[in-house]
């Protein structure tokens, strides 16, 4: 099948679509990693506060 002038436009659009798709995947991956790190940090903070004694117990009720 011979490639006409519209074939280049279609290929270019497809390439842009694939790049955008890959970029979105990477962005989502980074977002998940940030969220996981934040969750781990908060869990560690809860652990520290829970083992700190009665003076910080009121903070755990938040």
N, C-alpha and C positions, 0 to 999 in steps of 0.2 A: 504494500500500500504506500503510495508516494506521500511524502510529507508536504503539506501545503503551508501557506503563510499562517493559517490559524493553528497549526500544530505547535508552533513555537510558543504561541500565547498560552495554549492549554498546558504545555509542559512547564512554562514559567509559573502559571497559577498553581499547578500541582506541586511544584517545588516549594513555592511560598507556603502553601497549605501544610506540607510536610514539615517545613522548618518551624512554623508556628505551633504545630502539634508537638514537636519535640521540645520546643521552648516551654510550652505549657506543662509538659510532663516534668521537666527539670524544676520548674517553679513549684509545682505541687510537691515534688520530692523534698525540696528545701523547706517548704512550709510544714510538711509532716515532721521533718527532723527538728525544726524549731519548736513545734508543739510538743514533741516528745521530750526535748531537753527541758522545756519549761515545766512540764508535768513532773519530771524526775527531780528538778530543783525544788518544786513545791512539796513533793513527797519528803525530800530530805529535810526541808524546813519544818514540816510537821513532826518528823521524827525527832529533830533537835529540840523543838518546843515541848514535845511530850516527855522527853527525858530530862528536861530542865527543872522540874519541880513545880510546886504550886504557884509560884509567882507569875508564871506565864500561862497557866491553865485557862484563864479567861479569854486569851487570844484564840484558843482552839475552838471556841464556840462560834467564831465568825463563820 
